[in-house]
């Protein structure tokens, strides 16, 4: 049995309360890693083209109020 299969089996056997704690922990970890990736992408300039495009669209009046 692989590690993933062992983890899946363990998760399926958790009581509801423990499953909720694990779910929240995993979501927080996922959010933290996403934030770290965005910060790296910003620092590496990977989002510059998107930012420039958004600014150009705004200046051209192609935005609408929500």
N, C-alpha and C positions, 0 to 999 in steps of 0.2 A: 504494500500500500504506500502511495507517495505521501509526501508531507501535506500536499494540498488535500488529498483525500482524508488524511487523518484530521486535519483542521476542520474540514467540512463535517465530518462525523462528530467531532467534539462540539461544534457550533450547534448542530441539530439536536444535541442532547442537553443543551443549556436550558435551565429554567427561564421563564419569561423575563424575570428581573435581571438576571445576568446577561441574557441576550440583549436587552435594551442598553445595559451599560456598555457592552461590547460594540453594539451598533453606534452609539454616540461617540465612543472612543475612535472607532474607525472613521466616522464622518469627520471628526476633528482632525485626525491625522491626514485625511485626504485634502481637507481645506488648507491645512498648513503646507502640504507639499505643493498644492496648486499655487498658493501665494508665493512660495519660494521660486517656483518655475517662472511665474510672471515677473518677479523681481530680476531674475537672471536674464530673461528675454528683454526687459527694459534696459538693463545695464549693457547688454550686447547690441542694443540698437535694433532688435528684431521687430519692434513695434513702430518704428519711426514712419515707415511708409503708410501704415494704417492711420497714424495720428495726423500726418500731413494730408491724407485724403479726407479725413473727417473735418479738419480745419477748412480745407478748400470748399467742401460741400456747405459748411456753415456760412462761410463768407459769400458764397454764391446764392445764399438764400434758400438752399434746398433742405431746410430743416423745418419742422413743424412742432408746435407746442403739444404737449401731451396732457 
